[in-house]
Amino acid sequence: MSLSPLQWTHAPGALLGVNIDHVATVRNARGGLYPDPVALAQVALEAGADIITFHLREDRRHIRDADVERMKEHIKAPLNFEAAVTDEMIALIERIQPEHVCLVPERRQEVTTEGGLDVRGQLARVKDACARLAQAGSRVSLFIGADLDQIDACAEAGAPCVELHTGALANAWWAQDDVAVQAELDRLQRGIAHARGLGLRTHAGHGLALSETGPAMPWMPTAQRTSSTAIVAALPDVEELHIGHALMGHALMVGMRQAIADYKAEIVRSRRP
């Protein structure tokens, strides 16, 4: 696809946070203990993942409290605990003390997180949560759209990091709409530059895929197209990518270890000159 030039760097690439929610989704579909998200988190780390990400939803539709407890006990790598800004979740995170926390919006009926957190609209609440979680020793990021006013609000709330929602870019990529992909990329670049100017670190995630996610199908993007993962990973100020659904889908085709290796390689390749 044709995209405007990016500033390439010699950095080895953004860190890869692997979201394991959908391992728990498969387990919960039949009940019981298998597949175990904690065991798969360990496999992901052995294959090269840098961070384990999970979202404990209020309805516990996939990850459960016991999963969180076991990950804290057994996973010897940074945990990125995604949660809504509720009293229950903030208190639970204070007790668990994960290395990283990402505060996200959450609606009971949504299939997945559909947009960014409205930090501006609940600034006092988010600011209090950021202060409490920092006191507990967790680094906080806020999951938002690349909106300049929301980025300003994140800085005002005292969050050191923002995670920019890449879902619109990912959806445009799947639709092979290069004009929309470029528009979303431009919006992300403006947001990243604004965050940098405020001293915020930038992460990104949601819906990012590889160019080739399985057997070739006529309606799927071809391997010759730049992947949505590479498009975002190439942005030099993006320090972490958090990827779940597409990575797990790829793992169904090639296995978890190979899927992690493929994503890591794509991230590294994206920053080569």
C-alpha positions, 0 to 999 in steps of 0.5 A: 500500500502507498503511505507517506514516508515515516521516520525510520530509526535503528531501534529494535522495535516496540515491546510486544504485549500479548493479550491472553483474554481469548485463551480464557474465552475458549476455556470458558466456552466449555467450562473447566480448566483448559486451555489455561491462560496462565500456561499460555502466557508462559508459552508466550513469554518463552517465545519472546513476548515482553509483556502479558496483557489481560482485561479483567472485565466487570462481568468476568466474561473471560479472565477471572480473578483466580487467573489474575492471582495465578499470573501474579504468582507464576508469571515472571514478566511485567503484567499489564492489567487492563480495567475499567475505572471503577472502585472495585477494579482500582481496589483490586489492582492496589492489592495485586500491584501489577507492574503496568495498568491500562485504564480502559472504557467498558460497556457491558454489551460491547463485544470488545473495547469499541473506543477510547476512554473519555478522560476529559469527561471524568477527569477528577475520577481518572486523576484519583485513580492514577494517583492511587495506582502510582502509589501502589507501584503500578505504571498507568496508561490511559487507553484513548483515541488520538484526540488532542484534547483527550491527550491533554486530559491524560497529562492533567490526570497525571498518567505517564503513558497513553495507549492509542486506540488503533481499531479504526486503522486496523478496520480500514486495513482489513477493508483495503481502504488505503485512503482511510488507513492514511487518514488514521495514520496521520491522526495517530502521528499527530496524537503521538507528536502531541503526547511527546510534547507533553512528556507522555510515553506512547503505546498503541493497540487494538485490531493489529494484524499481520499481512498474512494471517493464514491460508490465502483467501481472495478476500483477504489482504495479500502478503505484499501489503504492509501489515497494520502491525508494521504500519503502527510499529514503524512509528518511532515513538510507539514504545509498546504494542498490545495485541490479542485477537489477531495474534490468537487467530494467527496462533490457530494457524501456526501455533502460539510460539510461531505466532509470537515469533512472527509478530516480533519479527514484524515489529523489528522489521518495521523500523529497519531503514 
